[in-house]
Amino acid sequence: MNLKLTSLSVLLTSGFLLLSNLATAQETPYEYTKQTYRSGQHMDVAYEGWWPNEDGTHTLTFGYFNHNWEEELDIPVGENNYFSPGDTDRGQPTHFLPRRNRFTFDIVVENFTEDDELVWTVTSPNGLTRSAYATLREDYKLNNVVVMSETGALGAGTSTPELRANIAPSVELIGDNIRTVRVGQPVTIQTRVTDDGVPEADSPMNFIRALGGAAAAFATPEMVRERLMMTPPPRPTVTKTNGLFLSWNVYRATETDKPVQDIVSFDPPQVKPWEDTRPSANSPWSFLWVPPAHPEDGMIDVDVTFDEPGTYILWGRADDGGLYTDQYVTVNVTP
């Protein structure tokens, strides 16, 4: 048999099979997973796990994955955003930031047993419906090490006694947690954030010092950053730069014809509490991100401006890299 003809036959057969597989893949509803999109995609809801409480209740923790890189979805509580069985409104968000958002909100349940199930169902604007099922299965039980590992604050399978003793940041809202402001008039939210300094904030300079050698003595932050700019970013599943920050974002918003992300603005721009892995994206999961300098008195101000009247709930997350504490402010915006 002619070897060249045999090889050609194998090649043609392989090519046909490849084209057939591609055609089949394009017919599946999950073809979008091979691409990334700025907008137009759906959101998956996630059950992150549960915590036991000293009073016998349980805390169920949820998050989500908005498949868009830029579009923030707005889904009011109701037929497209509800819990079952029981109360449909369990304090879930109605405004969803891009990409993966872990451990976003908690629900405390009483008399919840191993046989019970609480379901969060969301239908995205593009019509796709997803549900998350909360149970007390043992493999969903949370602790601080699990949270720090899941968010990428710890290396794979690693921890230290200091990290295991980490305490979440303390957050104190200055002023009332319900405010009233007019359209176009900034409202200032002042927050005092303190922390135990664990985990130690990551810094490119710390990395250079750890390497030692003569070069470390002459390195400057500018030199290190320039070198990092020429280095391809790593590609782990999830990795996080540890460092204390506070980020305010919209949690719930009034129903409006305009996207909420276009009518609520924050000054200064806030650190992204979601996993934006693109370099220099102002996210702890972003390559080249450097934790902001924390004021000595712990006081952090942000001005928030609204272009449409209505009721908004703002969500502030203080995150030390490993653990977090949330705070909420309701703002009634008048014309």
C-alpha positions in Angstrom: 0.0 0.0 0.0 1.3 3.5 -0.9 2.4 5.1 2.4 1.7 8.6 1.1 -1.9 7.7 0.2 -2.4 6.0 3.6 -1.1 9.1 5.3 -3.3 11.4 3.2 -6.3 9.2 4.0 -5.6 9.4 7.7 -5.2 13.1 7.5 -8.5 13.6 5.6 -10.3 11.4 8.0 -8.9 13.3 11.0 -9.8 16.6 9.5 -13.4 15.4 8.8 -13.7 14.2 12.4 -12.4 17.5 13.7 -14.9 19.5 11.6 -17.7 17.2 12.7 -16.7 17.7 16.4 -16.6 21.5 15.9 -20.0 21.5 14.2 -21.5 19.5 17.1 -19.9 21.7 19.7 -21.3 24.8 18.0 -24.8 23.3 18.4 -24.4 22.9 22.2 -25.8 25.5 24.5 -22.4 25.8 26.2 -20.4 27.0 23.2 -20.2 30.4 24.8 -17.8 29.0 27.4 -15.1 28.9 24.8 -15.4 32.7 24.3 -15.5 35.8 26.5 -18.0 38.6 26.1 -18.4 42.2 27.2 -22.2 42.0 27.3 -25.3 40.0 26.4 -24.5 36.9 28.5 -26.4 35.3 31.4 -25.5 34.9 35.1 -25.0 31.7 37.1 -25.9 31.8 40.7 -23.8 29.9 43.2 -24.2 28.3 46.7 -20.9 28.8 48.4 -21.6 26.9 51.6 -22.9 27.2 55.2 -21.7 28.2 58.7 -23.0 26.9 62.0 -24.0 29.5 64.5 -23.8 29.3 68.3 -27.6 29.9 68.7 -28.4 26.8 66.6 -29.2 28.7 63.4 -27.2 28.3 60.2 -25.8 30.9 57.8 -26.1 30.1 54.1 -23.8 32.0 51.8 -24.3 32.7 48.1 -22.4 34.3 45.2 -22.7 34.4 41.4 -20.9 34.4 38.1 -21.9 37.1 35.6 -20.5 35.9 32.3 -20.0 39.4 31.1 -16.8 41.4 31.4 -18.4 44.8 31.4 -22.2 44.6 31.6 -23.6 44.7 35.1 -27.0 43.0 35.2 -30.1 44.4 36.9 -32.7 41.8 37.9 -35.4 43.0 40.4 -36.7 40.7 43.1 -39.7 38.9 41.7 -40.4 36.2 39.0 -36.8 36.6 37.7 -35.0 36.7 41.0 -36.4 34.8 43.9 -36.0 32.2 46.6 -38.1 29.1 47.3 -39.6 27.7 49.4 -40.9 30.4 51.7 -40.1 34.1 51.3 -39.0 35.0 47.8 -37.1 38.0 49.0 -34.2 37.0 51.2 -32.1 40.1 50.9 -30.4 39.0 47.7 -28.8 41.6 45.4 -30.6 43.0 42.3 -27.5 44.5 40.8 -24.8 42.1 39.7 -21.2 43.1 39.0 -19.3 41.4 36.2 -17.6 38.0 36.4 -17.1 35.8 39.5 -18.3 37.3 42.8 -17.8 34.9 45.7 -19.4 35.0 49.2 -21.6 37.9 48.2 -24.4 37.7 50.8 -25.7 35.6 53.7 -29.0 34.2 54.7 -29.6 33.1 58.4 -32.1 30.2 58.6 -33.8 28.7 61.7 -34.9 25.1 62.1 -33.0 24.2 58.9 -32.1 20.5 58.8 -30.1 18.2 56.6 -33.3 17.3 54.7 -34.1 20.9 53.9 -33.2 22.8 50.7 -33.3 26.5 49.9 -33.2 27.4 46.2 -32.2 30.7 44.6 -33.4 31.1 41.0 -32.5 33.9 38.6 -33.5 34.5 35.0 -31.1 36.7 33.2 -32.2 39.4 30.7 -31.2 37.1 27.9 -33.8 34.5 29.1 -31.5 31.8 30.6 -32.6 30.6 34.0 -30.2 29.2 36.6 -30.7 27.9 40.2 -28.5 27.3 43.2 -29.4 24.8 45.8 -28.5 25.4 49.5 -28.2 22.4 51.8 -26.3 21.5 55.0 -24.2 18.9 53.3 -21.0 18.4 55.2 -18.8 19.1 52.2 -20.3 22.6 52.0 -19.4 23.5 55.5 -17.3 26.7 55.6 -14.5 28.1 57.8 -12.1 30.9 57.5 -9.4 28.8 55.8 -11.8 27.6 53.2 -12.9 31.2 52.4 -9.3 32.4 52.2 -8.5 29.4 49.9 -11.5 29.8 47.7 -10.8 33.5 47.1 -7.2 32.8 46.2 -5.7 34.5 49.3 -3.8 31.3 50.2 -1.5 29.2 48.1 -2.9 25.8 47.1 -3.1 23.6 50.2 -1.1 26.1 52.4 -1.7 28.0 55.5 0.1 29.1 58.7 -0.9 29.5 62.3 -0.9 33.3 61.7 -3.2 33.1 58.7 -5.5 30.6 60.5 -5.9 33.2 63.3 -6.8 36.0 60.8 -9.6 38.3 61.9 -11.8 40.0 59.4 -11.6 43.8 59.1 -13.6 46.0 61.4 -16.0 48.4 59.6 -17.6 51.4 61.2 -20.0 53.5 59.2 -19.9 57.2 60.2 -23.4 58.6 60.2 -26.8 57.2 59.5 -27.3 54.0 57.4 -30.2 55.7 55.6 -29.5 58.9 53.7 -31.5 61.2 51.5 -30.0 63.2 48.6 -31.1 64.9 45.4 -30.4 63.8 41.9 -26.9 65.0 40.9 -26.0 65.9 44.4 -23.1 63.8 45.8 -23.6 62.0 49.1 -20.4 61.4 51.1 -20.0 58.0 52.8 -17.3 57.9 55.4 -16.2 54.6 56.8 -13.6 53.7 59.4 -11.8 50.5 58.6 -9.3 48.7 60.9 -7.6 45.4 60.6 -5.1 43.1 62.4 -2.6 43.3 59.5 -3.1 39.6 58.6 -2.4 38.5 55.9 0.6 40.8 55.3 -0.1 43.0 52.3 1.6 41.7 49.1 4.1 44.0 47.4 6.4 43.6 44.5 9.1 45.2 46.7 8.6 42.5 49.3 9.1 39.9 46.7 12.4 41.4 45.5 13.6 41.7 49.1 12.8 38.1 49.7 14.9 37.1 46.8 17.8 39.0 48.3 21.1 39.5 46.5 22.9 42.7 45.5 20.1 43.7 43.0 17.5 43.9 45.8 19.5 46.7 47.5 19.3 48.9 44.4 15.7 48.1 43.2 13.1 50.8 43.3 9.3 50.4 42.9 9.5 52.0 39.5 12.1 49.5 38.4 10.2 46.6 39.8 7.0 47.7 38.1 8.7 48.2 34.8 10.1 44.7 35.0 6.7 43.2 35.9 5.2 45.0 32.9 7.5 43.0 30.7 6.6 39.7 32.4 3.6 37.6 31.2 1.0 37.2 33.9 0.7 33.8 35.6 -2.3 31.6 34.7 -3.6 29.9 37.9 -7.2 29.2 38.4 -7.6 32.1 40.9 -4.9 34.0 42.7 -5.3 37.2 44.7 -3.0 40.0 45.8 -3.5 40.4 49.6 -4.0 43.8 51.0 -6.6 45.8 52.9 -9.1 47.8 50.8 -12.7 49.1 51.0 -15.0 49.0 48.0 -18.5 50.5 47.7 -20.8 49.3 45.0 -24.5 49.2 44.1 -26.3 46.2 45.7 -29.9 47.0 45.0 -31.3 49.8 42.8 -34.6 51.3 41.7 -36.0 49.9 38.4 -35.0 52.1 35.6 -34.8 52.1 31.8 -31.1 52.9 32.0 -28.4 50.5 33.2 -27.7 51.2 36.8 -24.0 51.3 36.2 -24.6 54.3 34.0 -26.5 56.3 36.6 -24.5 55.7 39.8 -21.0 57.0 40.0 -18.3 56.7 42.7 -15.5 59.2 43.3 -12.8 58.0 43.6 -13.3 54.9 41.4 -13.6 51.9 43.7 -11.4 48.8 43.8 -13.3 46.0 42.0 -14.4 43.3 44.5 -14.9 40.9 41.7 -12.3 38.7 39.9 -11.1 40.9 37.1 -8.0 39.0 36.1 -6.9 41.4 33.3 -3.6 43.2 34.0 -3.9 46.6 35.7 -7.6 46.2 36.1 -7.9 47.7 39.7 -8.8 44.4 41.1 -7.0 42.3 43.7 -7.1 39.4 41.2 -5.5 41.6 38.6 -1.8 41.2 37.6 0.1 44.3 38.7 -2.5 45.4 41.3 -1.0 47.1 44.3 -3.1 47.5 47.5 -4.0 51.2 48.2 -2.3 53.1 51.0 -4.5 52.8 54.1 -5.0 56.0 56.1 -3.5 56.0 59.6 -6.8 56.9 61.2 -8.6 54.3 59.0 -11.1 56.9 57.6 -12.1 56.3 54.0 -14.4 58.7 52.1 -16.3 58.1 48.9 -18.7 60.5 47.1 -21.6 58.8 45.3 -23.8 60.6 42.7 -27.1 59.4 41.3 -28.6 60.5 38.0 -32.0 59.0 38.6 -34.4 59.2 41.6 -35.3 56.2 43.6 -34.1 54.0 46.4 -30.7 52.4 46.3 -28.8 50.1 48.6 -25.0 50.5 48.5 -22.8 47.6 49.6 -19.4 48.3 51.1 -16.9 45.4 51.5 -13.7 45.8 53.6 -11.3 43.0 52.5 -7.9 42.3 54.0 -7.1 39.8 51.2 -8.3 36.8 53.2 -11.5 37.7 55.0 -14.1 40.4 54.6 -16.7 42.5 56.4 -19.7 44.0 54.7 -21.7 47.2 55.4 -24.8 48.6 53.8 -26.2 52.1 53.2 -29.7 52.9 51.9 -29.9 56.1 49.8 -33.3 57.7 48.9 -32.7 59.9 45.9 -35.3 62.6 45.2 -35.7 64.5 42.0 
